[in-house]
């Protein structure tokens, strides 16, 4: 789920090799995780103390 999001999805599609599962299904399944990662990134940028809390 790190930066090469698109490439990872194409690899998953090729690995599954099931015609009933479309690339759209794979992208829509991974979309919530990408949104959560983006929200965490934004919150760390806005509140840097979150990343230093355990130090």
SEVOTOR-872683 format. One line per 2 residues: number of its first residue (from 1); their letters; for each residue x, y, z of N, C-alpha, C. Coordinates in nm, 3 decimals. Each point is the difference from the previous one (the first is absolute). Example, Ala and Ser with C-alpha at 12.3 -4.5 7.8 and 13.67 -1.06 7.14 Angstrom:
<nodes>
1> AS> 1.319,-0.569,0.780,-0.089,0.119,0.000,0.090,0.120,0.000 | -0.035,0.105,-0.072,0.082,0.119,0.006,-0.077,0.109,0.073
</nodes>
This chain:
<nodes>
1> XX> 0.080,-0.120,0.000,-0.080,0.120,0.000,0.085,0.127,0.000 | 0.130,-0.014,-0.003,0.083,0.119,-0.003,0.002,0.058,-0.141
3> XX> 0.080,0.099,-0.029,-0.012,0.080,-0.122,-0.043,-0.066,-0.131 | 0.050,-0.114,-0.039,-0.046,-0.050,-0.131,-0.138,-0.067,0.011
5> XX> -0.101,0.078,0.036,-0.134,-0.055,0.018,-0.053,-0.065,-0.128 | 0.014,0.067,-0.111,-0.051,-0.052,-0.126,0.070,-0.127,-0.044
7> XX> 0.131,-0.001,0.012,0.077,-0.117,-0.042,-0.037,-0.121,0.085 | -0.019,0.022,0.129,-0.039,-0.110,0.089,-0.134,-0.060,-0.041
9> XX> -0.092,0.084,-0.042,-0.133,-0.049,-0.040,0.009,-0.085,-0.126 | 0.083,0.043,-0.095,0.014,-0.078,-0.123,0.067,-0.134,0.028
11> XX> 0.094,-0.003,0.094,0.063,-0.126,0.038,-0.101,-0.092,0.066 | -0.084,0.055,0.086,-0.105,-0.081,0.065,-0.094,-0.056,-0.104
13> XX> -0.041,0.081,-0.096,-0.092,-0.045,-0.106,0.062,-0.115,-0.079 | 0.126,0.015,-0.032,0.068,-0.103,-0.080,0.020,-0.128,0.082
15> XX> 0.025,0.015,0.128,0.021,-0.115,0.086,-0.129,-0.078,0.023 | -0.110,0.070,0.017,-0.128,-0.066,0.025,-0.043,-0.079,-0.124
17> XX> 0.014,0.061,-0.116,-0.032,-0.065,-0.127,-0.142,-0.058,-0.002 | -0.094,0.079,0.053,-0.141,-0.039,0.001,-0.078,0.101,-0.084
19> XX> -0.062,-0.042,-0.110,-0.070,0.095,-0.087,-0.121,0.067,0.065 | -0.053,-0.059,0.108,-0.118,0.060,0.063,0.037,0.119,0.089
21> XX> 0.128,0.014,0.035,0.045,0.112,0.082,0.064,0.103,-0.092 | -0.059,0.117,-0.003,0.051,0.105,-0.089,0.103,0.086,0.073
23> XX> 0.071,0.077,-0.076,0.098,0.092,0.056,-0.071,0.107,0.084 | -0.120,0.036,-0.040,-0.080,0.095,0.077,-0.031,-0.055,0.139
25> XX> -0.029,-0.129,0.010,-0.025,-0.062,0.130,0.121,0.010,0.092 | 0.116,-0.021,-0.056,0.123,0.006,0.078,0.027,0.144,0.045
27> XX> -0.017,0.096,-0.089,0.021,0.140,0.036,-0.101,0.047,0.103 | -0.126,-0.040,-0.017,-0.102,0.043,0.096,0.020,-0.067,0.136
29> XX> 0.056,-0.119,0.003,0.029,-0.065,0.127,0.116,0.063,0.073 | 0.095,0.054,-0.072,0.117,0.062,0.062,-0.021,0.149,0.029
31> XX> -0.103,0.058,-0.055,-0.024,0.143,0.016,-0.012,0.044,0.146 | -0.077,-0.070,0.084,-0.009,0.044,0.141,0.135,0.003,0.071
33> XX> 0.086,-0.095,-0.029,0.131,-0.002,0.063,0.085,0.118,-0.046 | -0.011,0.035,-0.127,0.075,0.114,-0.052,-0.050,0.130,0.063
35> XX> -0.130,0.011,0.021,-0.057,0.120,0.063,0.048,0.011,0.145 | 0.001,-0.112,0.071,0.047,0.002,0.139,0.147,0.040,0.006
37> XX> 0.083,-0.054,-0.091,0.141,0.038,-0.001,0.017,0.149,-0.028 | -0.082,0.055,-0.090,0.006,0.142,-0.031,-0.041,0.084,0.121
39> XX> -0.103,-0.042,0.071,-0.044,0.074,0.119,0.105,-0.003,0.110 | 0.065,-0.113,0.018,0.108,-0.009,0.099,0.116,0.091,-0.040
41> XX> 0.035,0.001,-0.127,0.107,0.086,-0.047,-0.033,0.147,0.023 | -0.121,0.039,-0.032,-0.041,0.140,0.020,0.003,0.036,0.148
43> XX> -0.048,-0.092,0.085,-0.001,0.030,0.144,0.141,0.012,0.056 | 0.094,-0.079,-0.050,0.138,0.010,0.047,0.065,0.129,-0.050
45> XX> -0.036,0.043,-0.119,0.053,0.126,-0.051,-0.056,0.118,0.081 | -0.128,-0.005,0.032,-0.062,0.110,0.073,0.039,-0.001,0.148
47> XX> 0.018,-0.117,0.058,0.032,-0.014,0.142,0.125,-0.088,0.015 | 0.118,0.057,-0.019,0.123,-0.079,0.004,0.025,-0.066,0.136
49> XX> -0.060,0.050,0.106,0.018,-0.060,0.131,-0.053,-0.144,0.003 | -0.092,-0.032,-0.087,-0.051,-0.138,-0.005,0.111,-0.099,-0.035
51> XX> 0.088,0.041,-0.088,0.107,-0.091,-0.041,0.111,-0.010,0.104 | 0.006,0.098,0.090,0.104,0.002,0.102,-0.052,-0.043,0.136
53> XX> -0.122,-0.045,0.007,-0.065,-0.029,0.128,0.073,-0.107,0.080 | 0.046,-0.105,-0.065,0.062,-0.112,0.071,0.150,0.017,0.021
55> X> 0.056,0.110,-0.048,0.144,0.019,0.012,0.033,0.064,0.132
</nodes>
